[in-house]
Structures are given as structure tokens and as C-alpha cells.
Amino acid sequence: MRKKTDVEMERQKVTKATRTLIRLKHSLAADEEINNILPDTLDEFDDAIANGKLLELKADLAEAFA
């Protein structure tokens, strides 16, 4: 295996940093969405349990990407 040149290493750094920042942006957006949805979803589940009903998870891939 050959060593990468300084140019190749710098290009690799730019690629990695760009990918990391994009992933971080989407991860932070996901955290916000989870914070907006999950508490209400869990409250609904807990209310159903308190009323003697067991709610089942119903989700599909198409719904996740809508």
C-alpha cells in the first residue's frame, strides 16, 4: 500500500469534515423532532395503559420517509 500525498490527505480531511457536518445537522434536527413528538406519544401510551388498553406500535417505512 502506498502513502497518500499531502494533497490526497487534505482532500480526505475535507471529505470527512463535510460528511460529519452534514450528519450532525441531520442528527440535531432529528433530536428536535424526537423531542417534539416522543413525549406526547408516550403520554398517549401511558393513558391507554391506565385505561386498561395496550397500544401496539404501528409504523411503516413509507410513513417514516413521508
C-alpha positions as CSV (number, residue, x, y, z in Angstrom):
1,M,0.0,0.0,0.0
2,R,1.4,3.4,-0.9
3,K,1.3,6.5,1.3
4,K,-1.1,9.2,0.3
5,T,0.2,12.5,-0.9
6,D,-0.3,15.7,1.1
7,V,-3.0,16.7,-1.4
8,E,-4.8,13.4,-1.1
9,M,-4.7,13.7,2.7
10,E,-6.1,17.2,2.6
11,R,-8.8,16.1,0.2
12,Q,-9.7,13.3,2.6
13,K,-9.9,15.7,5.5
14,V,-12.3,18.0,3.6
15,T,-14.4,15.0,2.6
16,K,-14.6,13.6,6.2
17,A,-15.3,17.0,7.7
18,T,-18.1,17.7,5.2
19,R,-19.8,14.4,5.8
20,T,-19.5,14.8,9.5
21,L,-21.1,18.2,9.5
22,I,-24.0,17.0,7.3
23,R,-24.6,14.1,9.6
24,L,-24.5,16.3,12.6
25,K,-27.0,18.7,11.1
26,H,-29.5,15.9,10.4
27,S,-28.8,14.4,13.8
28,L,-29.6,17.7,15.6
29,A,-32.8,18.1,13.5
30,A,-33.8,14.5,14.5
31,D,-33.2,15.3,18.1
32,E,-35.6,18.3,17.9
33,E,-38.3,16.2,16.1
34,I,-38.0,13.4,18.7
35,N,-38.3,16.0,21.5
36,N,-41.5,17.4,19.8
37,I,-43.2,14.0,19.2
38,L,-42.0,11.4,21.7
39,P,-43.3,12.9,25.0
40,D,-46.9,13.1,23.5
41,T,-46.6,9.6,22.1
42,L,-45.5,8.2,25.5
43,D,-48.3,10.2,27.3
44,E,-50.8,8.6,24.9
45,F,-49.4,5.2,25.6
46,D,-49.4,5.7,29.3
47,D,-53.0,7.0,29.2
48,A,-54.1,3.9,27.3
49,I,-52.4,1.6,29.8
50,A,-54.1,3.5,32.7
51,N,-57.4,2.7,30.9
52,G,-56.6,-1.0,30.5
53,K,-55.6,-0.9,26.9
54,L,-52.3,-1.9,25.3
55,L,-51.5,0.2,22.3
56,E,-49.3,-1.5,19.6
57,L,-46.7,0.2,17.6
58,K,-47.8,0.6,14.0
59,A,-45.3,2.2,11.7
60,D,-44.1,1.5,8.2
61,L,-41.1,2.6,6.2
62,A,-43.2,4.7,3.8
63,E,-44.5,6.7,6.8
64,A,-41.0,7.3,8.1
65,F,-39.9,8.9,4.9
66,A,-43.1,10.9,4.2
